[in-house]
Amino acid sequence: MSNSKILLEVKNLVTEFKTDDGIVKAVNDISFTLNRGETIGIVGESGSGKSVTSLSVMRLIPDPPGRIASGEINFYEKDGRVVDLTKISEEEMRKYRGNEISMIFQEPMTSLNPVFTCGDQVVEAIVLHQKVTKQQAQEITLKMFEKVKLPNPQRILDAYPHQLSGGQKQRVMIAMAMSCNPSILIADEPTTALDVTVQATILDLMAQLKGEIDSSIIFITHDLGVIAEIADRVLVMYKGKIVEQGSVLEIFGNPQHPYTKSLLACRPPLGKRLSKLPTVVDFMEEKEDGTVIEKHTSVADAINAVVISDEVTLARREKVMAAKTILQLKNVKTWFPMNKNFMGTTTEYVKAVDDVTFDVHEGETLGLVGESGCGKTTLGRTILRLVPAHGGEIIFDGKSLLTLGQKDMIEMRKHMQIIFQDPYSSLNPRITIGNAIMEPMTVHGVYANEKERKAKVLDLLNKVNMKPEHFNRYPHEFSGGQRQRICIARALALNPKFIICDESVSALDVSVQAQVLNLLIQLREEFKFTYIFISHDLSVVKFMSDRMVVMNKGKIEEMGISDDIYNNPQREYTQKLIAAIPKGELSDIQRRIGVRAGMN
């Protein structure tokens, strides 16, 4: 830390929202300080109050229904003056917002205006806060695009947001947030949906830029592994309160609160095989009066209680590999036309999937891992014939899918299901979740009548840990994790043999992610499902999978037993993916602290 002087002081902050059920205190009497040159991490599940805390500092709470009810947010000027941001007018606040305090939001596509070029949007922010001409602002923007290591900055300057990848859009947002050299940068879940390799680059970039412009960072995330990569101090939030705070080494080395322990334990560990992931309920039980009963006393105890021996792992592997082959892919290609000549003939293709061959055994979970754009999602959709194959052969349960007629393919789809990445866009907002789960049964004529179908839906809701009274509710009434459970129930409605999980946990909190992964494993054991599990997160794929396929640029980079690939990766690309995973181990944290000290 370059300076120990206080830059921001939050005292007894309460931010509340009016709801149909009364007043909800989203932030409930929290206090903390941010020092000059420091990075603090705020961690917790969705609904813990961490994002509302950041929006309160920015004075961006929508009023109504929300308001800052009480407390102080003191900003310490360079000249020693102290300004309480809760007391100044909106006009005065605009001088601080963007200039002294900048924010990077979780979803860059919703933060960038789709009808303006990326360059225009950054230039606008610079002209608004600095006394420069538009020409000078463009030069500053180009330099910022170079600093955030965007490829071909001049092209990005003239590009629209939809023409960039997720990682590139996030870099544009970082360039915009840092263009006015703010004293404080608030980063709200800036890496949640990014590949681990892109995430690692973004974290390094933020730490480097922080040192260059001598700013401080408030980094908000649900993942303690990510916090370890960037933060000096950590605040753990639960239900609107700070339940624990300390240095990153204290929080990881000796966590005190059971909630902190659960967040540390629910990330899939890389060096061990577990029967299930520990979750919050394994560490604490909360009574109606708010008192917390602690269960496991340490993270190590909770993990060791569910470790599987090498013998059990080997026995499962031998059983799976001896089972019959349910899916065969032979030289599968999925190409998309890119350029055509004046005659309309395609002259160039994007080879999204290029000559892929592998088998999947009955009851097996095969992991497909790789960065965005590697072809893994396209391959999953090609298997289900949701996108047309350019060539090759796909044989499922003895039948060649690519030669089946439309009627036969509809019948085959009863046995093959997919769980998509975004559960909200997978569900019709105007249909109750009970009817959404029942719909595939009605379409395929499964069960004799509506009464039997409803009974099956209630049974499925119970299987995915939902309640019967949820039947008549709508998707917007549920959390992200609950919506994903609903999508899992819908995928099970037709008793399929084979399910593709396409990034089905990537946008979930790590604690909710652990619950959904445990559910998928439990259902696999109960119903003998075969899964293809697609993810950019190699630690999640390793936890779920018997074997793993690593994809890069449409081709298979490496394939084999998951543990073998992690312990002894043969290809440089796989090594890079593994190296980018936040490990959260004390030796790694101490090394990162040393690196950060060298940057400041």
C-alpha positions, 0 to 999 in steps of 0.5 A, a space after each residue: 500500500 503506497 499510503 495509509 491515509 483514509 480516502 473513503 469512510 463509510 459510517 453506519 450506512 443504512 440503505 433501504 427499499 420499500 417493497 410490498 412486504 414492507 421496508 427491506 434494509 439491503 445495507 444494514 448499519 455497515 462501517 468501513 474505510 478505504 485507504 489511498 492506494 488500497 484495494 478492498 474486496 467486498 464478497 458475498 452472495 447475491 442479495 448480501 448487499 454488496 452491490 447496493 453498498 457500491 451504488 450507495 457510494 455512487 449515489 445511484 440508488 433508484 428513489 423510489 423505491 430505495 433511499 439512503 436512510 442514514 449514515 455517512 459516506 465521507 470522501 477525503 479530498 487531496 487538500 484535506 477537506 472531508 465531504 459527506 456524499 450523502 449530504 450534497 446536491 445531485 449537481 455537486 455529486 456529478 462532479 465526483 461521479 466519474 471524475 473522483 469515483 468511477 464504476 465498472 458494472 458487471 455486464 458491459 453490454 448493458 453499460 455501453 450504448 449500442 448505437 454509439 461507437 466505443 470511442 465516442 462513449 469514452 470521448 464523451 466521458 472525458 470531455 464531460 469531466 476534463 477541460 479538453 477538446 474532442 480531438 484531445 479526448 480522442 487521443 486520450 481514448 486511444 492511449 487508454 485503449 493501448 493501456 488496457 491492451 485492446 488489439 488494434 485500438 484504432 479499430 476499437 475506437 470506431 467499433 460498436 459494442 456488439 462487434 467486440 467480445 465480452 473481454 474486450 467490452 470489459 476493457 473498454 469499460 475499464 478504459 472509460 472508468 479510468 480515463 479521468 484518473 479517478 481516486 476510487 474505482 468501484 468494480 462490481 463483479 467485473 469478471 463474473 461471466 468471463 473465461 478464467 484466462 480473460 479474468 486473470 488478464 483483467 485482474 492484472 490489468 486493474 492492479 497495474 493501472 491502479 498503481 500507474 494512476 495511484 487510485 484505490 479499488 473497491 472490488 465486488 464479487 461472490 468469489 473469494 478465489 478472485 478476491 485473493 488475486 487482487 485485494 489487500 483487505 476483505 469485507 464479507 457481507 451477509 444479509 446486509 451486514 459485514 460479518 467479518 473483515 480483515 487482511 486477505 491473509 487473515 480471511 484465507 488463513 484463519 476465517 472466523 465466521 461460518 459464512 466466510 468458511 462456507 464461501 471458501 469451501 464451496 469452490 471445487 478444490 483442484 487437488 482432491 476428488 469430492 463426492 459433493 461440494 460443501 455449501 452454506 448449510 454445512 457450516 451454519 444454521 440460522 434460527 428465526 431470531 437471527 442467531 447462527 449455529 456453527 456446524 463445521 469448525 474449519 474449511 479443511 474438516 468440511 472438505 475432508 468429510 466428503 473426499 473420495 478415495 482413489 479406489 472409489 474414483 478408479 472403480 467408478 471410472 472402470 464402470 463407466 468406461 465398461 458401459 456401452 457407448 451412447 454417443 459417437 462423434 466422427 469428424 464432426 464439422 460445423 462451419 458458418 459462411 463468412 465471405 461470399 463472391 459476387 456469384 453468391 458462392 461461399 469463399 470463406 468459412 468460420 470453422 466453429 467446430 472442425 473435425 471433432 471425434 470422440 465417444 461418450 459412455 452411458 452414465 458418464 459425464 464428459 467435460 467440454 472446456 475451453 475459452 469463449 469462441 473455442 467451439 464448445 457451445 456450437 458442438 453441443 448444439 450441433 449434437 442436438 441438431 439445433 445448428 446444422 452440421 457441415 459434415 461428419 457423423 453423430 450416432 446416438 443410441 445406435 441411430 445416425 442423427 444427421 440422417 434422421 427426418 424431422 419427425 424422427 428427430 422430434 421423437 429422438 429429442 425426448 431422449 436428449 435435453 439441454 440446460 442453457 447458460 441463462 435460465 431467465 432467457 430459457 423460461 417464458 416470463 408469461 408462463 408459470 414455472 409449473 406449466 413451463 415444466 409440463 409443456 414438454 410432456 404435453 408436446 410429446 404426449 407423455 402421461 395420460 392426462 393433465 392430472 398425471 402430468 401435474 403430479 410428475 411436475 410436483 415430483 420434479 420440483 421436489 427432486 430439485 429442492 423446490 416447493 409445491 407452492 412454486 408451481 403457480 409462480 412466474 420466473 421473475 419471482 425466483 433467484 438465479 439459482 432457483 431458476 436454474 433448478 426449474 430449468 433442470 426440472 424441465 430437462 428431466 420432464 421427459 426422462 431423457 437418457 442424455 443431457 447437455 449442460 451448457 455453461 449452466 452454472 457460470 453466472 451463479 454465485 459460487 455458493 449457489 453454483 455448489 448447490 446446483 452442481 451437487 444436484 446434478 451429481 445426485 440426479 446422475 446417480 439416481 437416474 443414471 444420466 449421461 452428461 456433456 458438461 460444457 464450461 470455461 471453468 476447468 475447476 468446475 469441469 474437473 469436479 463434475 467430469 470423468 473425462 475431459 475434452 479441451 477445445 481450442 479454435 474448433 479443434 480438440 486440443 487434449 482429451 483424457 481422464 480429468 485428473 490426469 489432464 489437470 495433474 499432467 497437462 500435455 499441451 501449452 493451451 491446457 497449461 495456460 487454462 490451469 495456471 489462470 484458475 484462482 487457487 486461493 492458497 496461502 502461498 499463491 496469495 503471498 506471491 500475489 501480495 509481493 507482485 502488487 507491492 512491486 507495482 505500487 
